[in-house]
Every structure is written in C-alpha cells, then in structure tokens.
C-alpha cells in the first residue's frame, strides 16, 4: 500500500487537548497493532490521511474533512451575491403602469407611467403584451385591504396564457417579474359631446381612499379643453362601500376659475355645460403593476444557495482529526492518541473517549 504524506504533529498532552496514553504489555507486533487501530478508526468513520513509519508508526485520521471548505464556500456565496447586486445596479430595469380593466399594455418604453434604469441599462421594452382582464380587491371588516389580485392575459408570439397576479404572488415571464402594486382605484370615463364635433372620451383614474365612507377623489383637466374637473366618486350612494352598487360622482367643472357646473351625476347620466354635454359613460378598476427585469437575479439565488451550503458545512460538518503514535518503549508497546475538533469540543471529547475505549479493548484482544 502506498504511504500517504504524513502531516501530523507530535502526539502529546501539550499538543492536544484530548489526549490518551495506552500501553500494551509485552513487545507486541506493531504492524498488528497498527492494523487494529486502523480498523477501529475506520469503523468510527475516520479515514487515514497521513502516515509515517520511521522510528515509530505515526498515523493521522480525519472525519468530515469537507467541512474545512465551509468558510471558503460561505464567503464565495456572499461574493456572488455582491457581484449580482452590482450587476443589477448597472443593468436593472423597472417600469410602472396603471392598467385599466379591459386595457392592454404593449410594453413599449414610451408607455411607462414611471421608469427607472440602471447606470448602464437601455430603454425597457417588453417582448410581450399584458391585458388586464379583471381586478379583484377584497377588504377586512375594518376597511383594511385583505388582498389585491389582477387577472392578466400575457401574450407573445408563442400564444397567450392567463395568470393571477397577487401582492404575495408575483409572476415571472421571459426574464421579467410582474409585481402587484398596492396602488389601485376606479377609473371614470367621461365623454364630452359638442355641437358639430366628434365626441371626446377621456379616462380619469382616482386613487382608492383608506375608508369606505370616504369618496374616491381626483382633480384634473379635460384634454383639448380649458375645463377642470373636480370629482368625488362614490361607488354606492346608498351606503358606504368600496364596491359598485349605486355609483355616482359629485362633479364640479370650472373654466379659468369660473364654475360652469356643480352637482351630482349618476352613472350613465349627463351633465349639461351650456350647449355641451359631459356623459358619465364608464367605470372600471385600475391596477398598478410594476415590471422589473433583474438580469443578475439567478446569480443572487445561486449565491444564497452556495452560502447556505457553506453555512451547513461550518455548523454541521465539523472536521475532526485523530493522531496516533505507536512505538515500543521498553517492554511495552505504547499507543498515544491525540484528537482535535474545530467546534463542539464537549461532544468531541465524548466521541474521543469512546474511540480510546474501543482501541484499548481492541489491543487487549491482540
């Protein structure tokens, strides 16, 4: 058998916290003693990793040697996470849209409501479309939001698929992750009719209030006109509710600080503004959806996985060594046993004591 390179240390009480000196009366056969010790250590899960047979026989046995790599693997995992973070900082792309029910977002860079790019990132163009089929908010009895869900249809050249997007259940498609925002509300559609002109339809998105007895409030201008609309929308005019039942809006229309109309307009009704009419034509939910492309996300997951493996090795695969020196001293064959472990010294001391007892019992049977 080829001898392994010996990398032990002098086996003595000074060199090892765990030490035992076993003596076998009589000259003994060192080769037989060595084989007995080797078999006992092997049965305990220790493998020989060093050997020297000069003046005395010196052996080194190890167990859980892979645990020595724990710290290196842990830090390698953290390094992967850091590198992924820097990569994301440079190339991450984020976009946010307020998507109205029945509306389709084409994913062009110019269509984002807001967008954010990494230092080296380019325009954020999607290679798929997203259609909001339905938005479903639910509430607790104290008016707090229980859940927000968007039923989406994602389409690309490969076809369409229906997905359910929730606050705690993002959707990933083609390297882009979709997140359900906590921003949502109702979108009111008004159609302005003018004599001898084509009607103009405009959507007004109102943020959801914190209480059901509060209206959805919004104030903005009507495109192509000088009109300013101040809206207080109630989903249910009969009793406070977040859900549509008997909807209406308290509407104030001004033009250059002059009030042209002020009153309550029920759904499908018209507000007369001189010879013009403002038709309350539609009500839909709108949902805020964030799109994020993290090119370095797989590396982040890989880094955490590597770091977890390293942590497991550090805390659960503890390297242990047993050093043996077998030599004749006078009329006895002396077996000196030293042991060391990097962690959990009390547990190792118990294991070391059992190993020494097994060696002592094995030598007696020689």
C-alpha positions as CSV (number, residue, x, y, z in Angstrom):
1,X,0.0,0.0,0.0
2,X,1.3,3.4,-0.9
3,X,2.1,5.5,2.2
4,X,0.3,8.9,2.4
5,X,2.2,12.1,3.2
6,X,2.4,12.5,7.0
7,X,1.1,15.9,8.1
8,X,0.7,15.2,11.8
9,X,2.1,16.9,14.9
10,X,3.8,15.4,18.0
11,X,1.2,13.4,19.9
12,X,1.5,14.8,23.5
13,X,-0.7,16.5,26.1
14,X,0.8,19.8,25.1
15,X,-0.2,19.4,21.5
16,X,-3.7,18.1,22.1
17,X,-6.5,19.0,24.5
18,X,-7.8,15.5,24.1
19,X,-5.0,13.0,24.8
20,X,-4.7,9.4,25.9
21,X,-1.7,7.2,26.5
22,X,-2.5,3.5,26.0
23,X,0.2,0.9,26.9
24,X,0.2,-2.8,25.7
25,X,2.3,-5.1,27.9
26,X,5.0,-7.0,26.0
27,X,6.8,-6.2,22.9
28,X,3.8,-6.7,20.6
29,X,3.6,-6.7,16.9
30,X,3.5,-3.0,15.8
31,X,2.1,-4.0,12.4
32,X,-0.8,-5.9,14.0
33,X,-1.4,-3.0,16.5
34,X,-1.4,-0.5,13.6
35,X,-3.9,-2.6,11.7
36,X,-6.2,-2.9,14.7
37,X,-6.1,0.8,15.3
38,X,-6.8,1.5,11.6
39,X,-9.8,-0.8,11.6
40,X,-11.3,0.7,14.7
41,X,-10.9,4.3,13.4
42,X,-12.4,3.2,10.0
43,X,-15.4,1.8,11.8
44,X,-15.9,5.2,13.5
45,X,-16.0,7.0,10.2
46,X,-12.4,8.2,10.3
47,X,-10.2,7.9,7.1
48,X,-6.4,7.8,7.1
49,X,-4.9,10.9,5.6
50,X,-1.3,10.7,6.8
51,X,1.2,8.0,7.6
52,X,4.9,7.7,8.7
53,X,6.7,4.6,9.6
54,X,10.2,5.6,10.6
55,X,11.3,5.1,14.2
56,X,7.7,4.9,15.2
57,X,4.5,4.5,13.4
58,X,2.6,7.8,13.1
59,X,-0.9,8.0,11.7
60,X,-3.4,10.8,11.1
61,X,-7.1,10.1,10.6
62,X,-9.7,12.6,9.6
63,X,-13.5,12.8,9.6
64,X,-15.7,15.3,7.8
65,X,-12.7,16.8,6.0
66,X,-15.0,18.6,3.6
67,X,-16.1,20.8,6.5
68,X,-12.8,22.6,6.1
69,X,-14.2,24.3,3.0
70,X,-17.2,25.7,4.8
71,X,-15.8,29.2,5.4
72,X,-14.5,29.4,1.8
73,X,-17.8,28.3,0.3
74,X,-19.8,30.7,2.6
75,X,-17.7,33.7,1.5
76,X,-17.8,32.6,-2.1
77,X,-21.6,32.6,-1.9
78,X,-21.6,36.1,-0.4
79,X,-19.2,37.3,-3.1
80,X,-21.7,36.0,-5.7
81,X,-24.5,38.0,-4.1
82,X,-22.4,41.2,-4.0
83,X,-21.4,40.7,-7.7
84,X,-25.1,40.2,-8.6
85,X,-26.0,43.3,-6.7
86,X,-23.5,45.4,-8.5
87,X,-24.7,43.9,-11.8
88,X,-28.3,44.7,-11.0
89,X,-27.3,48.2,-10.1
90,X,-25.8,48.7,-13.5
91,X,-28.4,46.9,-15.7
92,X,-31.7,46.6,-13.7
93,X,-34.8,48.0,-15.5
94,X,-38.0,49.0,-13.7
95,X,-41.3,50.2,-15.1
96,X,-44.7,51.0,-13.6
97,X,-48.1,51.3,-15.3
98,X,-51.7,51.9,-14.1
99,X,-53.6,49.4,-16.2
100,X,-57.4,49.8,-16.6
101,X,-59.6,46.8,-16.8
102,X,-60.0,45.6,-20.5
103,X,-56.9,47.6,-21.4
104,X,-53.7,46.1,-22.9
105,X,-50.2,47.3,-22.2
106,X,-48.0,46.9,-25.2
107,X,-44.7,47.2,-23.3
108,X,-43.1,50.0,-25.3
109,X,-40.5,52.1,-23.4
110,X,-42.5,55.3,-24.1
111,X,-45.7,53.9,-22.5
112,X,-44.4,53.6,-18.9
113,X,-46.0,55.8,-16.4
114,X,-42.7,55.9,-14.5
115,X,-39.5,54.0,-15.2
116,X,-36.1,53.6,-13.6
117,X,-32.9,52.3,-15.2
118,X,-29.5,51.1,-14.0
119,X,-26.4,53.1,-14.8
120,X,-25.7,51.0,-17.9
121,X,-29.3,50.0,-18.8
122,X,-31.1,50.9,-22.0
123,X,-34.8,51.5,-22.7
124,X,-37.1,49.0,-21.1
125,X,-39.1,47.4,-24.0
126,X,-41.1,44.2,-23.3
127,X,-41.3,41.5,-25.9
128,X,-44.8,40.6,-24.7
129,X,-48.2,42.3,-24.0
130,X,-50.2,42.3,-20.8
131,X,-54.0,42.6,-20.8
132,X,-55.9,43.3,-17.5
133,X,-58.9,41.1,-17.7
134,X,-60.2,41.9,-14.1
135,X,-59.0,43.4,-10.9
136,X,-60.3,42.0,-7.6
137,X,-59.8,43.8,-4.3
138,X,-61.1,42.4,-1.0
139,X,-61.2,44.0,2.4
140,X,-61.4,43.2,6.1
141,X,-64.2,44.4,8.3
142,X,-62.0,47.3,9.4
143,X,-61.7,48.6,5.8
144,X,-58.1,47.4,5.6
145,X,-57.1,45.7,2.3
146,X,-57.2,41.9,2.6
147,X,-55.9,41.1,-0.9
148,X,-55.4,42.6,-4.3
149,X,-55.4,40.4,-7.4
150,X,-55.2,41.1,-11.1
151,X,-56.3,38.6,-13.6
152,X,-54.0,39.1,-16.6
153,X,-53.6,37.7,-20.1
154,X,-50.0,37.6,-21.2
155,X,-49.4,37.3,-24.9
156,X,-46.4,36.9,-27.1
157,X,-45.6,35.1,-30.4
158,X,-45.9,31.8,-28.5
159,X,-49.5,32.4,-27.6
160,X,-51.5,33.6,-24.6
161,X,-51.7,32.5,-21.0
162,X,-54.0,33.5,-18.1
163,X,-52.2,34.3,-14.9
164,X,-53.3,35.6,-11.5
165,X,-51.1,38.3,-10.0
166,X,-51.2,39.0,-6.3
167,X,-49.3,41.1,-3.8
168,X,-47.5,38.0,-2.5
169,X,-47.6,36.0,-5.7
170,X,-45.5,37.8,-8.4
171,X,-45.5,36.4,-12.0
172,X,-42.3,35.9,-14.0
173,X,-42.3,35.8,-17.8
174,X,-39.3,36.0,-20.2
175,X,-36.9,37.3,-17.5
176,X,-39.3,40.0,-16.3
177,X,-41.1,39.8,-12.9
178,X,-44.5,41.4,-12.6
179,X,-45.5,42.7,-9.1
180,X,-48.9,43.7,-7.9
181,X,-48.7,47.2,-6.5
182,X,-50.8,48.5,-3.6
183,X,-51.8,51.4,-5.8
184,X,-55.3,50.9,-7.3
185,X,-58.7,52.6,-7.6
186,X,-61.5,53.3,-10.0
187,X,-61.2,54.8,-13.5
188,X,-64.2,57.0,-14.6
189,X,-64.8,57.6,-18.3
190,X,-66.4,60.8,-19.4
191,X,-67.4,61.6,-23.0
192,X,-67.7,65.3,-24.0
193,X,-70.2,66.0,-26.7
194,X,-70.0,69.3,-28.6
195,X,-72.2,70.5,-31.5
196,X,-70.8,69.7,-34.9
197,X,-67.7,67.9,-33.4
198,X,-66.8,64.3,-32.7
199,X,-67.3,63.2,-29.1
200,X,-64.1,63.1,-27.0
201,X,-63.7,60.3,-24.4
202,X,-61.2,60.6,-21.5
203,X,-60.4,58.3,-18.6
204,X,-59.8,59.7,-15.1
205,X,-58.1,57.4,-12.6
206,X,-58.9,58.0,-8.9
207,X,-56.9,56.5,-6.0
208,X,-58.7,54.3,-3.5
209,X,-59.3,56.0,-0.1
210,X,-58.4,54.5,3.2
211,X,-62.0,54.2,4.4
212,X,-65.2,53.1,2.7
213,X,-67.1,56.1,3.9
214,X,-64.7,58.4,2.0
215,X,-65.0,59.2,-1.7
216,X,-62.5,58.5,-4.5
217,X,-61.1,61.9,-5.1
218,X,-59.5,63.4,-8.1
219,X,-58.9,66.8,-9.8
220,X,-57.6,67.2,-13.4
221,X,-58.1,68.9,-16.7
222,X,-60.2,67.6,-19.6
223,X,-57.9,67.2,-22.6
224,X,-58.5,69.5,-25.7
225,X,-60.5,71.9,-23.5
226,X,-60.0,74.5,-20.7
227,X,-62.2,72.6,-18.4
228,X,-61.0,71.5,-15.0
229,X,-62.9,68.6,-13.4
230,X,-63.1,68.1,-9.6
231,X,-64.5,64.7,-8.8
232,X,-65.7,62.9,-5.7
233,X,-66.8,59.4,-6.7
234,X,-69.0,57.2,-4.5
235,X,-69.3,53.5,-5.6
236,X,-72.5,53.2,-3.6
237,X,-74.5,56.4,-2.8
238,X,-77.0,54.4,-0.6
239,X,-74.5,53.2,2.0
240,X,-70.6,53.4,2.3
241,X,-68.9,50.7,0.3
242,X,-65.8,50.1,-1.8
243,X,-67.9,48.0,-4.3
244,X,-70.1,49.2,-7.1
245,X,-73.8,49.2,-6.3
246,X,-75.4,52.6,-7.0
247,X,-72.4,54.7,-8.3
248,X,-72.4,58.5,-8.7
249,X,-70.0,61.4,-8.7
250,X,-70.1,64.9,-7.2
251,X,-68.7,66.8,-10.1
252,X,-67.5,70.4,-10.3
253,X,-66.5,71.8,-13.7
254,X,-64.6,75.0,-13.9
255,X,-63.1,77.1,-16.6
256,X,-60.5,79.7,-15.7
257,X,-61.8,79.7,-12.1
258,X,-65.4,80.1,-13.2
259,X,-67.7,77.3,-12.1
260,X,-69.7,76.0,-15.1
261,X,-71.3,73.0,-13.4
262,X,-71.7,71.7,-9.9
263,X,-73.8,68.8,-9.0
264,X,-74.2,65.0,-8.6
265,X,-74.1,62.9,-11.7
266,X,-75.2,59.3,-11.6
267,X,-73.6,56.6,-13.8
268,X,-74.8,56.9,-17.4
269,X,-76.3,60.4,-16.8
270,X,-75.1,63.7,-18.5
271,X,-74.0,67.0,-17.1
272,X,-75.0,70.0,-19.2
273,X,-72.4,72.6,-19.7
274,X,-74.0,75.2,-21.9
275,X,-74.6,73.6,-25.3
276,X,-72.2,70.8,-24.4
277,X,-72.8,67.6,-22.5
278,X,-70.5,65.6,-20.3
279,X,-71.6,62.0,-20.3
280,X,-70.6,59.7,-17.3
281,X,-70.0,56.7,-19.6
282,X,-67.8,54.1,-17.8
283,X,-66.5,52.8,-14.5
284,X,-63.6,50.3,-14.3
285,X,-61.0,49.4,-11.8
286,X,-57.4,50.3,-12.4
287,X,-54.5,48.3,-11.1
288,X,-50.9,49.4,-10.5
289,X,-48.4,46.8,-11.9
290,X,-44.6,47.0,-11.6
291,X,-42.3,45.3,-14.2
292,X,-38.8,44.5,-13.1
293,X,-36.0,42.9,-15.2
294,X,-33.2,41.7,-12.9
295,X,-30.6,40.2,-15.1
296,X,-28.4,39.2,-12.2
297,X,-31.3,37.5,-10.2
298,X,-30.2,33.9,-11.0
299,X,-26.7,34.8,-9.7
300,X,-28.3,36.1,-6.4
301,X,-30.2,32.8,-5.9
302,X,-27.0,30.9,-6.8
303,X,-25.0,32.9,-4.3
304,X,-27.5,32.3,-1.5
305,X,-27.5,28.6,-2.3
306,X,-23.7,28.4,-2.2
307,X,-23.7,30.4,1.1
308,X,-26.2,28.1,2.6
309,X,-24.1,25.1,1.7
310,X,-21.1,26.8,3.3
311,X,-23.0,27.6,6.5
312,X,-24.2,24.0,6.6
313,X,-20.6,22.7,6.4
314,X,-19.5,25.2,9.0
315,X,-22.1,24.3,11.6
316,X,-23.0,20.6,10.8
317,X,-20.0,19.1,9.1
318,X,-17.3,19.6,11.8
319,X,-13.8,18.5,10.8
320,X,-12.2,16.1,13.3
321,X,-8.7,14.6,13.5
322,X,-7.2,11.7,15.4
323,X,-3.4,11.5,15.6
324,X,-1.9,8.1,16.6
325,X,1.7,7.3,17.5
326,X,2.7,3.7,18.0
327,X,6.1,2.8,19.4
328,X,8.0,0.4,21.6
329,X,9.0,1.9,24.9
330,X,11.0,-0.7,27.0
331,X,8.9,-3.8,27.4
332,X,5.7,-2.1,26.3
333,X,4.0,-1.1,23.0
334,X,2.7,2.4,23.7
335,X,-0.2,3.9,21.7
336,X,-0.6,7.6,22.1
337,X,-3.8,9.1,20.9
338,X,-4.5,12.8,20.4
339,X,-7.6,14.4,18.9
340,X,-8.9,17.8,17.9
341,X,-12.1,19.3,16.5
342,X,-12.9,22.9,15.4
343,X,-16.2,23.1,17.2
344,X,-18.4,21.5,19.8
345,X,-15.5,20.4,22.0
346,X,-17.7,18.7,24.6
347,X,-19.3,16.5,22.0
348,X,-15.9,15.6,20.5
349,X,-14.5,14.8,24.0
350,X,-17.2,12.2,24.4
351,X,-16.5,10.8,21.0
352,X,-12.8,10.8,21.6
353,X,-13.3,8.9,24.9
354,X,-15.3,6.2,23.2
355,X,-12.7,5.8,20.5
356,X,-9.9,5.4,23.1
357,X,-12.0,2.8,24.9
358,X,-12.5,0.9,21.6
359,X,-8.8,1.0,20.9
360,X,-8.0,-0.2,24.4
361,X,-10.4,-3.1,24.1
362,X,-9.0,-4.0,20.7
363,X,-5.5,-4.1,21.9
364,X,-6.4,-6.3,24.8
365,X,-7.7,-8.9,22.4
366,X,-4.4,-8.9,20.5
